[in-house]
Amino acid sequence: MSNSDQLVGRCVVTGIEDGRSTIISDGPGATRFVTPIFGAVDLWQVDALPAVVGSESTLGETIVLDPPAGGLVVRMLQFPPDAEWQGTDAFADAMGEVGAGDTHVDSDVPGMHVTDTVDVLTVVEGEIYVVLEETETLLRVGDSVVQRGTKHAWSNRSDRPAVLVATMMSTTR
């Protein structure tokens, strides 16, 4: 994946010490996962909402696509240009590695999948298309999309990586 070493995702966590606000930790995201079709850094996770102020992140040592039931995960994602992976088995392989092999949807659109989450994604670098069954739209820096459990794919038709920050919430159907 192009520029995968740049996908760090610094996470600064605040808290209270001696009754005053301060920085509790400052470092890279808790987990990092890089495949030919996407890179991900998980920054924070809670197992249930509403979250308790002062509670620690519940992230594990490996990335799992979906947040915990009743919870959410905040994730930084990087998508390389389509030309680097389309026409290969990279999508199915990558989704299998994160325990999401069953999310793939039979489609002519490379990378089409569906998850049981509501995701709020904001582009922070580059540009990317969100592709749905009936339409698509180009997202640029500062644009956000609320992806509500629909069949979708990501298409980076540019020549440089696209970086998004996602808050993924578990849902029911």
Backbone as ProteinMPNN parsed JSONL, in Angstrom:
{"seq_chain_A": "MSNSDQLVGRCVVTGIEDGRSTIISDGPGATRFVTPIFGAVDLWQVDALPAVVGSESTLGETIVLDPPAGGLVVRMLQFPPDAEWQGTDAFADAMGEVGAGDTHVDSDVPGMHVTDTVDVLTVVEGEIYVVLEETETLLRVGDSVVQRGTKHAWSNRSDRPAVLVATMMSTTR", "coords_chain_A": {"N_chain_A": [[0.851, -1.177, 0.0], [0.609, 2.183, -0.846], [2.522, 4.665, 0.767], [2.071, 3.607, 3.333], [3.547, 3.627, 5.661], [3.198, 6.149, 6.605], [0.814, 6.208, 7.845], [-0.066, 6.777, 10.828], [-1.59, 7.933, 12.957], [-1.757, 9.656, 15.466], [-2.731, 9.797, 18.844], [-4.012, 11.694, 21.309], [-4.817, 11.665, 24.63], [-6.915, 12.995, 27.042], [-7.429, 13.763, 30.547], [-8.142, 13.684, 34.108], [-6.054, 14.662, 36.663], [-5.133, 14.985, 39.996], [-7.345, 16.624, 40.344], [-7.294, 18.349, 38.175], [-7.387, 19.159, 34.675], [-5.492, 17.369, 32.246], [-2.965, 15.976, 30.032], [-3.141, 12.596, 29.556], [-2.14, 10.506, 28.024], [-0.076, 10.262, 25.061], [0.454, 9.357, 21.942], [1.007, 6.944, 19.243], [-1.836, 5.513, 17.478], [-3.74, 2.789, 18.884], [-3.888, 0.278, 17.54], [-2.723, -1.02, 14.427], [-3.205, -1.701, 11.02], [-2.393, -2.91, 7.879], [-3.188, -3.412, 4.535], [-3.227, -4.384, 1.029], [-5.479, -2.993, 0.083], [-6.501, -1.222, 1.984], [-5.504, 0.76, 4.796], [-5.534, 0.853, 8.34], [-5.895, 2.524, 11.43], [-6.748, 2.159, 14.669], [-8.121, 4.358, 16.984], [-9.696, 4.819, 19.289], [-12.027, 3.151, 21.408], [-15.223, 2.272, 22.667], [-17.214, 0.14, 24.664], [-19.906, 0.394, 25.242], [-22.644, 2.684, 25.023], [-24.288, 5.322, 26.794], [-20.912, 6.463, 27.076], [-18.68, 6.282, 29.871], [-17.314, 9.07, 31.379], [-13.878, 9.391, 31.626], [-13.35, 6.718, 31.429], [-11.317, 4.038, 30.176], [-10.023, 3.295, 26.875], [-11.276, 0.497, 25.079], [-9.924, -0.929, 23.209], [-8.449, -3.723, 21.57], [-5.573, -5.762, 20.762], [-5.594, -6.211, 18.073], [-7.084, -5.193, 14.965], [-10.548, -5.192, 14.476], [-13.197, -5.318, 12.264], [-15.943, -4.428, 12.884], [-17.427, -2.375, 15.457], [-17.796, -3.019, 19.048], [-20.856, -4.638, 20.106], [-23.355, -2.345, 20.786], [-21.508, -0.358, 21.156], [-18.818, 1.839, 20.028], [-16.246, 2.648, 17.619], [-13.405, 4.608, 16.871], [-11.675, 5.336, 14.025], [-8.874, 5.667, 11.864], [-8.539, 5.691, 8.396], [-6.876, 4.642, 5.436], [-6.865, 4.755, 1.978], [-5.451, 3.378, -0.86], [-4.666, 4.365, -4.289], [-7.011, 3.045, -6.682], [-5.829, 1.664, -8.797], [-3.744, 0.262, -7.678], [-4.728, -2.058, -6.532], [-7.142, -3.097, -7.629], [-8.59, -5.728, -9.59], [-7.408, -7.85, -8.429], [-7.317, -10.397, -5.821], [-7.27, -9.009, -3.497], [-9.179, -7.541, -1.959], [-11.069, -9.413, -0.858], [-9.255, -11.009, 0.562], [-8.191, -9.141, 2.419], [-10.491, -8.378, 3.889], [-11.124, -10.81, 5.035], [-8.933, -11.087, 6.735], [-9.501, -9.244, 8.744], [-11.599, -10.388, 9.977], [-13.988, -10.084, 8.619], [-14.963, -11.36, 6.396], [-17.486, -12.159, 5.634], [-18.832, -9.886, 4.907], [-18.634, -9.144, 2.293], [-20.206, -8.419, -0.806], [-21.867, -9.852, -3.534], [-21.112, -8.468, -6.516], [-20.597, -6.344, -9.377], [-19.041, -4.258, -8.771], [-15.908, -3.519, -7.585], [-14.887, -4.34, -4.306], [-17.355, -3.974, -3.066], [-19.42, -4.034, -0.237], [-21.192, -4.74, 2.883], [-22.023, -3.586, 6.116], [-23.101, -3.944, 9.538], [-23.372, -1.32, 10.725], [-23.494, 2.181, 11.617], [-21.758, 4.642, 10.119], [-19.798, 7.526, 10.427], [-17.949, 9.325, 8.34], [-15.134, 11.312, 7.527], [-13.3, 13.032, 5.124], [-9.898, 13.643, 5.29], [-7.612, 13.902, 3.856], [-6.736, 13.946, 0.434], [-8.984, 12.485, -2.021], [-12.037, 10.653, -2.537], [-14.374, 8.312, -3.872], [-17.594, 7.441, -2.712], [-19.296, 4.617, -3.371], [-22.413, 3.436, -4.227], [-25.221, 1.181, -4.675], [-26.955, 2.382, -6.547], [-25.909, 4.872, -7.129], [-23.183, 7.258, -6.926], [-20.764, 9.364, -5.273], [-18.334, 11.968, -5.22], [-16.05, 12.569, -2.669], [-14.303, 15.1, -1.01], [-11.542, 16.729, 0.738], [-12.616, 17.61, 3.921], [-15.231, 16.964, 3.426], [-17.999, 14.972, 4.529], [-19.579, 11.797, 5.081], [-22.469, 10.006, 6.011], [-22.787, 6.815, 6.52], [-25.117, 4.456, 6.451], [-25.39, 1.507, 7.063], [-25.625, 0.531, 4.439], [-25.135, -1.149, 1.262], [-21.958, -0.688, -0.01], [-18.984, 0.727, -1.516], [-15.556, 1.808, -1.695], [-13.833, 4.02, -3.775], [-10.882, 5.041, -4.99], [-9.9, 7.023, -7.295], [-7.823, 8.611, -7.887], [-4.292, 9.504, -8.009], [-3.037, 9.353, -5.607], [-2.951, 8.493, -2.075], [-6.019, 8.379, -0.127], [-7.215, 9.69, 2.895], [-9.271, 9.038, 5.628], [-11.272, 9.78, 8.512], [-13.097, 7.836, 10.682], [-16.024, 7.345, 12.591], [-17.447, 4.649, 13.892], [-20.44, 3.132, 14.604], [-22.152, 0.591, 16.367], [-25.096, -1.163, 15.276], [-28.553, -2.185, 14.966], [-30.629, -4.221, 12.913]], "CA_chain_A": [[0.0, 0.0, 0.0], [1.453, 3.363, -0.935], [2.636, 5.54, 1.934], [1.497, 2.983, 4.531], [4.324, 3.993, 6.847], [2.743, 7.451, 7.069], [-0.452, 6.033, 8.561], [0.317, 6.623, 12.228], [-2.744, 8.22, 13.792], [-1.436, 10.082, 16.829], [-3.909, 9.899, 19.698], [-3.762, 12.398, 22.569], [-5.936, 11.39, 25.538], [-6.934, 13.885, 28.206], [-8.032, 13.212, 31.755], [-8.036, 14.483, 35.326], [-5.074, 14.272, 37.692], [-5.127, 15.946, 41.099], [-8.456, 17.54, 40.178], [-7.082, 19.288, 37.065], [-7.292, 18.517, 33.359], [-4.121, 17.191, 31.769], [-2.79, 14.932, 29.031], [-2.88, 11.313, 30.19], [-1.248, 9.781, 27.125], [0.16, 10.897, 23.771], [1.235, 8.424, 21.144], [0.328, 6.408, 18.064], [-3.066, 4.749, 17.687], [-3.538, 1.525, 19.602], [-3.669, -0.843, 16.634], [-2.44, -0.615, 13.051], [-3.397, -2.815, 10.108], [-2.173, -2.453, 6.513], [-3.402, -4.392, 3.469], [-3.124, -3.699, -0.265], [-6.648, -2.173, -0.257], [-6.708, -0.163, 2.964], [-4.77, 0.738, 6.047], [-6.394, 1.334, 9.414], [-5.357, 2.737, 12.772], [-7.818, 2.39, 15.626], [-7.731, 5.385, 17.947], [-10.446, 4.751, 20.544], [-13.199, 2.286, 21.356], [-16.007, 2.079, 23.889], [-18.053, -1.046, 24.53], [-21.313, 0.724, 25.422], [-22.994, 4.097, 25.091], [-23.299, 6.379, 26.85], [-19.614, 6.134, 27.663], [-18.391, 6.901, 31.161], [-16.177, 9.987, 31.303], [-12.732, 8.878, 32.368], [-13.091, 5.3, 31.174], [-10.235, 3.765, 29.234], [-10.39, 2.68, 25.613], [-11.374, -0.962, 25.17], [-9.292, -1.526, 22.034], [-7.579, -4.877, 21.75], [-4.29, -5.677, 20.065], [-5.799, -6.347, 16.64], [-8.242, -4.499, 14.426], [-11.738, -5.951, 14.103], [-13.948, -4.345, 11.466], [-17.101, -3.844, 13.552], [-17.293, -2.013, 16.872], [-18.535, -3.922, 19.934], [-22.313, -4.438, 20.143], [-23.713, -1.263, 21.706], [-20.393, 0.563, 21.308], [-18.298, 2.512, 18.84], [-14.803, 2.715, 17.437], [-12.918, 5.714, 16.047], [-10.633, 4.715, 13.199], [-8.315, 6.384, 10.727], [-8.434, 4.782, 7.258], [-6.16, 5.139, 4.264], [-7.159, 3.973, 0.781], [-4.533, 3.673, -1.957], [-5.343, 4.453, -5.59], [-7.602, 1.799, -7.156], [-4.914, 0.975, -9.713], [-2.81, -0.559, -6.917], [-5.301, -3.306, -6.025], [-8.267, -3.662, -8.374], [-8.229, -6.813, -10.484], [-6.75, -8.884, -7.626], [-8.144, -10.918, -4.731], [-6.86, -8.273, -2.304], [-10.299, -7.133, -1.117], [-11.556, -10.573, -0.096], [-8.194, -11.396, 1.491], [-8.102, -8.146, 3.496], [-11.671, -8.457, 4.743], [-10.96, -12.039, 5.796], [-7.93, -10.861, 7.782], [-10.081, -8.486, 9.855], [-12.771, -11.112, 10.448], [-15.182, -9.543, 7.973], [-15.119, -12.0, 5.105], [-18.906, -12.308, 5.305], [-19.417, -8.597, 4.543], [-18.522, -8.963, 0.849], [-21.464, -8.534, -1.534], [-21.688, -10.221, -4.934], [-21.358, -7.253, -7.281], [-19.592, -5.995, -10.383], [-18.258, -3.157, -8.207], [-14.849, -4.024, -6.712], [-14.916, -3.909, -2.912], [-18.712, -3.742, -2.54], [-19.655, -4.771, 1.001], [-22.198, -4.159, 3.766], [-21.759, -3.828, 7.532], [-24.183, -3.57, 10.443], [-22.91, -0.156, 11.469], [-23.66, 3.532, 11.088], [-20.412, 5.198, 10.106], [-19.642, 8.922, 10.034], [-16.597, 9.389, 7.799], [-14.723, 12.62, 7.029], [-12.053, 12.999, 4.354], [-8.912, 14.586, 5.814], [-6.554, 14.036, 2.857], [-7.057, 13.331, -0.845], [-10.383, 12.413, -2.405], [-12.487, 9.278, -2.711], [-15.786, 8.139, -4.192], [-18.396, 6.432, -2.053], [-20.063, 4.0, -4.449], [-23.575, 2.704, -3.75], [-25.812, 0.378, -5.746], [-27.633, 3.205, -7.545], [-25.262, 6.156, -7.369], [-21.896, 7.48, -6.277], [-20.421, 10.774, -5.169], [-16.945, 12.249, -4.894], [-15.827, 13.255, -1.399], [-13.003, 15.778, -0.946], [-11.14, 17.145, 2.082], [-13.643, 18.327, 4.667], [-16.544, 16.364, 3.185], [-18.356, 13.84, 5.385], [-20.694, 10.959, 4.657], [-23.036, 9.146, 7.04], [-23.021, 5.542, 5.831], [-26.07, 3.82, 7.359], [-25.601, 0.086, 6.848], [-25.96, 0.237, 3.05], [-24.094, -1.747, 0.429], [-21.104, 0.401, -0.469], [-17.57, 0.494, -1.799], [-14.737, 3.015, -1.766], [-13.062, 4.037, -5.017], [-9.911, 6.131, -5.054], [-9.517, 7.107, -8.711], [-6.701, 9.546, -8.017], [-2.974, 8.866, -8.004], [-2.453, 9.431, -4.261], [-3.841, 7.922, -1.054], [-7.069, 9.162, 0.523], [-7.265, 9.395, 4.327], [-10.554, 9.37, 6.238], [-11.47, 9.446, 9.921], [-14.427, 7.231, 10.79], [-16.61, 6.91, 13.853], [-18.308, 3.537, 13.51], [-21.326, 2.774, 15.706], [-22.899, -0.648, 16.139], [-26.515, -0.952, 15.044], [-29.397, -3.369, 14.774], [-31.467, -4.126, 11.689]], "C_chain_A": [[0.892, 1.233, 0.0], [1.39, 4.184, 0.346], [2.077, 4.938, 3.222], [2.271, 3.337, 5.794], [3.893, 5.34, 7.413], [1.45, 7.356, 7.876], [-0.154, 5.731, 10.026], [-0.868, 6.865, 13.146], [-2.385, 8.529, 15.228], [-2.717, 10.282, 17.612], [-3.499, 10.515, 21.035], [-5.0, 12.212, 23.434], [-5.819, 12.305, 26.752], [-7.591, 13.193, 29.394], [-7.844, 14.169, 32.918], [-6.983, 13.861, 36.238], [-5.037, 15.365, 38.737], [-6.19, 17.033, 40.902], [-8.331, 18.509, 39.015], [-6.931, 18.536, 35.748], [-5.841, 18.485, 32.889], [-4.109, 16.157, 30.648], [-2.363, 13.66, 29.75], [-1.931, 10.473, 29.34], [-1.168, 10.499, 25.79], [1.036, 9.952, 22.962], [0.45, 7.917, 19.949], [-0.937, 5.659, 18.455], [-2.757, 3.368, 18.215], [-3.232, 0.345, 18.687], [-3.511, -0.317, 15.217], [-2.538, -1.855, 12.175], [-3.246, -2.289, 8.69], [-2.355, -3.616, 5.552], [-3.206, -3.661, 2.135], [-4.316, -2.782, -0.571], [-6.987, -1.095, 0.764], [-5.75, -0.341, 4.126], [-5.688, 1.308, 7.109], [-5.591, 1.477, 10.697], [-6.546, 3.006, 13.669], [-7.313, 3.336, 16.703], [-8.42, 5.229, 19.294], [-11.647, 3.83, 20.356], [-13.886, 2.29, 22.707], [-16.962, 0.924, 23.628], [-19.54, -0.747, 24.644], [-21.482, 2.239, 25.481], [-24.191, 4.259, 26.005], [-22.016, 5.915, 27.54], [-19.461, 6.858, 28.997], [-17.17, 7.802, 31.002], [-15.049, 9.412, 32.161], [-12.455, 7.405, 32.14], [-12.006, 5.159, 30.115], [-10.796, 3.199, 27.936], [-10.401, 1.165, 25.784], [-10.771, -1.65, 23.942], [-8.432, -2.714, 22.426], [-6.286, -4.678, 20.976], [-4.425, -5.794, 18.555], [-7.062, -5.612, 16.219], [-9.331, -5.506, 14.069], [-12.645, -4.942, 13.414], [-15.066, -3.666, 12.245], [-16.785, -3.439, 14.985], [-18.028, -3.032, 17.733], [-20.032, -3.617, 19.883], [-22.646, -3.381, 21.189], [-22.637, -0.208, 21.856], [-20.008, 1.253, 20.011], [-16.785, 2.422, 18.809], [-14.499, 3.92, 16.556], [-11.67, 5.211, 15.349], [-10.168, 5.677, 12.123], [-8.105, 5.364, 9.621], [-7.659, 5.441, 6.128], [-6.439, 4.186, 3.102], [-6.178, 4.349, -0.322], [-5.316, 3.876, -3.253], [-5.843, 3.073, -6.024], [-6.631, 0.99, -7.999], [-3.943, 0.051, -8.984], [-3.395, -1.897, -6.479], [-6.431, -3.906, -6.856], [-7.782, -4.692, -9.39], [-7.488, -7.934, -9.778], [-7.745, -9.423, -6.604], [-7.91, -10.16, -3.427], [-8.025, -7.911, -1.396], [-10.777, -8.284, -0.242], [-10.526, -11.005, 0.937], [-8.137, -10.445, 2.684], [-9.296, -8.235, 4.434], [-11.623, -9.733, 5.593], [-9.996, -11.858, 6.951], [-8.488, -10.089, 8.969], [-11.383, -9.118, 10.339], [-14.065, -10.645, 9.825], [-15.39, -10.131, 6.588], [-16.556, -12.129, 4.67], [-19.568, -10.989, 4.904], [-19.411, -8.351, 3.035], [-19.861, -9.234, 0.172], [-21.141, -8.897, -2.984], [-22.091, -9.032, -5.802], [-20.276, -7.092, -8.338], [-18.684, -4.871, -9.88], [-17.191, -3.733, -7.282], [-14.979, -3.464, -5.295], [-16.297, -3.656, -2.338], [-18.936, -4.641, -1.32], [-20.742, -4.079, 1.815], [-21.842, -4.53, 5.205], [-22.984, -3.404, 8.343], [-23.724, -2.444, 11.353], [-23.463, 1.117, 10.831], [-22.297, 4.176, 11.243], [-20.464, 6.663, 9.674], [-18.182, 9.07, 9.635], [-16.319, 10.779, 7.247], [-13.385, 12.477, 6.323], [-11.11, 14.062, 4.918], [-7.721, 14.769, 4.863], [-6.997, 13.336, 1.58], [-8.529, 13.416, -1.174], [-10.746, 10.968, -2.691], [-13.975, 9.285, -3.068], [-16.386, 7.137, -3.222], [-19.342, 5.935, -3.139], [-21.174, 3.156, -3.827], [-24.171, 1.916, -4.918], [-26.387, 1.23, -6.874], [-26.911, 4.492, -7.901], [-23.885, 6.174, -6.717], [-21.678, 8.977, -6.168], [-18.969, 10.91, -4.74], [-16.885, 13.039, -3.596], [-14.421, 13.839, -1.406], [-12.732, 16.201, 0.492], [-12.225, 18.009, 2.719], [-15.041, 17.784, 4.463], [-16.747, 15.176, 4.116], [-19.504, 13.08, 4.752], [-21.158, 10.157, 5.872], [-23.505, 7.89, 6.308], [-23.847, 4.675, 6.776], [-26.372, 2.381, 6.971], [-25.98, -0.287, 5.435], [-24.812, -0.491, 2.365], [-23.283, -0.6, -0.156], [-19.702, -0.098, -0.779], [-16.876, 1.845, -1.813], [-13.896, 2.926, -3.027], [-12.176, 5.273, -5.052], [-9.346, 6.163, -6.469], [-8.389, 8.083, -8.953], [-5.388, 8.769, -8.026], [-2.278, 8.979, -6.652], [-3.439, 8.896, -3.232], [-4.899, 8.92, -0.576], [-7.11, 8.723, 1.986], [-8.59, 9.908, 4.879], [-10.499, 9.053, 7.727], [-12.917, 9.002, 10.055], [-14.799, 7.0, 12.241], [-17.669, 5.893, 13.47], [-19.109, 3.083, 14.727], [-22.047, 1.477, 15.383], [-24.371, -0.322, 16.013], [-27.261, -2.274, 15.096], [-30.195, -3.142, 13.511], [-32.877, -4.509, 12.033]], "O_chain_A": [[1.841, 1.307, 0.781], [0.321, 4.366, 0.928], [1.652, 5.675, 4.111], [1.702, 3.345, 6.886], [4.185, 5.649, 8.569], [1.044, 8.326, 8.516], [-0.008, 4.571, 10.414], [-1.119, 6.057, 14.039], [-2.681, 7.736, 16.122], [-3.677, 10.865, 17.109], [-2.731, 9.922, 21.793], [-6.107, 12.56, 23.022], [-4.774, 12.38, 27.399], [-8.234, 12.155, 29.241], [-7.44, 15.318, 32.737], [-7.032, 12.668, 36.537], [-4.921, 16.544, 38.403], [-5.978, 18.197, 41.242], [-9.166, 19.402, 38.867], [-6.414, 17.419, 35.712], [-5.074, 19.425, 33.097], [-5.132, 15.539, 30.355], [-1.357, 13.641, 30.459], [-1.034, 9.812, 29.863], [-2.071, 11.251, 25.424], [2.216, 9.771, 23.264], [-0.647, 8.402, 19.671], [-1.098, 5.228, 19.597], [-1.661, 2.841, 18.024], [-2.403, -0.5, 19.024], [-4.093, 0.705, 14.853], [-2.03, -2.92, 12.525], [-3.905, -1.315, 8.327], [-1.755, -4.677, 5.727], [-3.036, -2.442, 2.121], [-4.19, -1.881, -1.401], [-7.695, -0.143, 0.436], [-5.257, -1.436, 4.397], [-6.531, 2.155, 6.813], [-4.724, 0.658, 11.004], [-7.278, 3.973, 13.458], [-6.233, 3.15, 17.262], [-7.808, 5.476, 20.333], [-12.209, 3.747, 19.264], [-13.238, 2.31, 23.753], [-17.457, 0.75, 22.515], [-20.361, -1.544, 24.193], [-20.595, 2.969, 25.923], [-25.063, 3.389, 25.996], [-22.039, 5.092, 28.455], [-20.047, 7.919, 29.211], [-16.117, 7.355, 30.545], [-15.274, 8.999, 33.298], [-11.439, 6.888, 32.603], [-11.807, 6.039, 29.277], [-11.914, 2.684, 27.906], [-9.612, 0.62, 26.556], [-11.07, -2.812, 23.668], [-7.777, -2.714, 23.469], [-5.949, -3.561, 20.584], [-3.475, -5.507, 17.827], [-7.987, -5.433, 17.011], [-9.068, -6.534, 13.444], [-12.843, -3.837, 13.918], [-15.133, -2.437, 12.265], [-15.972, -4.08, 15.652], [-18.806, -3.831, 17.21], [-20.431, -2.476, 19.646], [-22.26, -3.513, 22.351], [-22.821, 0.75, 22.607], [-20.759, 1.255, 19.035], [-16.133, 2.16, 19.819], [-15.235, 4.218, 15.616], [-10.733, 4.726, 15.983], [-10.967, 6.411, 11.542], [-7.556, 4.29, 9.866], [-7.773, 6.644, 5.897], [-6.271, 2.972, 3.223], [-6.083, 5.521, -0.685], [-6.512, 3.587, -3.301], [-5.192, 2.06, -5.77], [-6.614, -0.239, -7.922], [-3.375, -0.851, -9.599], [-2.643, -2.792, -6.091], [-6.658, -5.114, -6.792], [-6.708, -4.55, -9.973], [-6.994, -8.86, -10.42], [-8.882, -8.957, -6.532], [-8.314, -10.626, -2.362], [-7.883, -7.964, -0.175], [-10.877, -8.143, 0.977], [-10.884, -11.333, 2.068], [-8.045, -10.887, 3.829], [-9.128, -8.174, 5.652], [-12.043, -9.721, 6.75], [-10.209, -12.41, 8.03], [-8.005, -10.255, 10.089], [-12.176, -8.473, 11.024], [-15.131, -10.788, 10.424], [-15.935, -9.468, 5.705], [-16.837, -12.203, 3.474], [-20.758, -10.977, 4.59], [-20.101, -7.455, 2.55], [-20.568, -10.173, 0.539], [-20.242, -8.312, -3.587], [-23.257, -8.636, -5.827], [-19.179, -7.636, -8.209], [-17.666, -4.572, -10.505], [-17.529, -4.374, -6.287], [-15.159, -2.26, -5.109], [-16.404, -3.164, -1.214], [-18.677, -5.844, -1.362], [-21.165, -2.971, 1.484], [-21.412, -5.651, 5.476], [-23.799, -2.604, 7.884], [-23.688, -2.582, 12.576], [-23.847, 1.126, 9.662], [-21.747, 4.25, 12.342], [-21.098, 6.999, 8.674], [-17.285, 8.959, 10.472], [-17.169, 11.363, 6.575], [-12.451, 11.876, 6.854], [-11.472, 15.234, 5.014], [-6.917, 15.684, 5.044], [-7.571, 12.248, 1.636], [-9.241, 14.292, -0.684], [-9.889, 10.157, -3.041], [-14.73, 10.149, -2.623], [-15.779, 6.106, -2.932], [-20.084, 6.708, -3.745], [-20.913, 2.275, -3.008], [-23.66, 1.99, -6.036], [-26.315, 0.838, -8.039], [-27.267, 5.144, -8.883], [-23.485, 5.223, -6.045], [-22.314, 9.764, -6.869], [-18.443, 10.081, -3.998], [-17.575, 14.045, -3.435], [-13.46, 13.158, -1.765], [-13.589, 16.05, 1.362], [-12.684, 18.995, 2.143], [-15.948, 18.099, 5.234], [-15.801, 14.464, 4.451], [-20.296, 13.634, 3.99], [-20.341, 9.687, 6.664], [-24.493, 7.912, 5.573], [-23.335, 4.207, 7.793], [-27.5, 2.069, 6.589], [-26.603, -1.329, 5.231], [-23.671, -0.455, 2.825], [-23.837, 0.34, -0.725], [-19.295, -1.183, -0.365], [-17.518, 2.889, -1.928], [-13.312, 1.883, -3.318], [-12.66, 6.402, -5.133], [-8.423, 5.416, -6.795], [-8.035, 8.355, -10.1], [-5.377, 7.538, -8.049], [-1.076, 8.733, -6.547], [-4.641, 8.851, -3.494], [-4.698, 10.134, -0.617], [-7.049, 7.53, 2.283], [-8.982, 11.049, 4.636], [-9.763, 8.162, 8.151], [-13.839, 9.685, 9.611], [-13.986, 6.516, 13.029], [-18.657, 6.22, 12.814], [-18.541, 2.699, 15.749], [-22.504, 1.281, 14.257], [-24.847, 0.668, 16.568], [-26.664, -3.339, 15.251], [-30.41, -2.004, 13.092], [-33.748, -4.501, 11.163]]}, "name": "protein", "num_of_chains": 1, "seq": "MSNSDQLVGRCVVTGIEDGRSTIISDGPGATRFVTPIFGAVDLWQVDALPAVVGSESTLGETIVLDPPAGGLVVRMLQFPPDAEWQGTDAFADAMGEVGAGDTHVDSDVPGMHVTDTVDVLTVVEGEIYVVLEETETLLRVGDSVVQRGTKHAWSNRSDRPAVLVATMMSTTR"}
